[in-house]
Amino acid sequence: MIDLRSDTVTKPSAAMLAAMASAEVGDDVYGEDPTVAELETEVAGLLGHEAALFTVTGSLANTLGVRALVAPGTEILCESSAHIARAEQGAHGVINGVTMRTWTAPRGQIDLGQIRGLIAPDVGPYFVTTAAVSVENTHNFGGGSIQSQTAYDQLADELSQRGVALHLDGARLWNASVATGVPVADYARRAQTVSVCLSKGLGAPIGSLVAGSAEFVKEARVWRKRLGAGWRQAGVLAAAGLYAVRHNVERLAEDHANARAIADLLADAVPGCLKPEDVETNIVVVDLTATGKSVAEVVAEAKAEGVLAGGVGATTLRLVTHLDISAEDCRRAAETIARICA
Ligand SMILES: Cc1ncc(COP(=O)(O)O)c(C=O)c1O
């Protein structure tokens, strides 16, 4: 099977498993796991923040980051297909007690005009106050799109002038950085809280981090425990994370090239299904409208031919490249999908 459903499906490599097996561990709830501490310090440094906290998922990292910026009863703004809005099972409402309003923009981009129009200052008991804006980079359901650097910087400047906080959902910030050459810290420093994942393109079996000020991380550690997600000898997992950030970042460029090759082949074979230039990182979104086939049909037929793809919308299919997929796998997968859609 060539599994292109997500970059979360990777299996730890032999070298990563060896690093996990030899990890020094301790009880992290007591703050005694040296490998977890090393990972948190290293990633905080990479992101240009004072501190970071290792969490089981990106969703938990986002929940902790947003919780710190948005008091219950106030709101966070995000793009309407953002992961925090669509795919975290309402955690920000259920756990954080925050409300959300959204803007909608092609490929999940920042739209300054819409955001300016949405921001509601504190006007007393009439309207919900906007406490923060969340930006996702790269944007998952936007097709792995990279946020415009100019718009991001302008947004960060305007928010700081208006006293509105910024959360960065950087689950795939590594992909954005490798594609643009902009260091992850340059993106991350602009936000008060930032989440990053190790379990996506970087190939760790589990784990994310949320970074911010030392004070934020101290409180987030309490909240992580409160939510039942304190962990003990987590150094075996942190070792996989350290291996991932030290060995698997630069190679994301291969995943980006593989995704672009899939896009080029499909654009030629299935006219109108995508624009290759929209594929900036490791996610290819294919519009099946013109093929007359449903997402379910294409997914099932591809599976029968050894290719796993995922549906992300009524008419859209998603193919995600990752480190367990070769250029040859990608060529075969693209030819299979092209044949099915032709
Ligand atoms: C942009 C984005 N943020 C957050 C997450 C959440 O990560 P997790 O699945 O580890 O909770 C994902 C997962 O795909 C994602 O794509």
The ligand as a Gaussian input file, in Angstrom:
#p B3LYP/6-31G(d) Opt

LIG

0 1
 C       -2.699000      22.248000      11.279000
 C       -2.898000      21.219000      12.341000
 N       -2.935000      21.590000      13.616000
 C       -3.096000      20.716000      14.607000
 C       -3.224000      19.375000      14.348000
 C       -3.469000      18.444000      15.486000
 O       -2.502000      17.474000      15.677000
 P       -2.869000      16.113000      16.422000
 O       -3.472000      15.215000      15.401000
 O       -1.538000      15.636000      16.931000
 O       -3.805000      16.446000      17.516000
 C       -3.193000      18.927000      13.027000
 C       -3.340000      17.498000      12.705000
 O       -3.379000      17.093000      11.579000
 C       -3.027000      19.878000      11.985000
 O       -3.014000      19.527000      10.711000

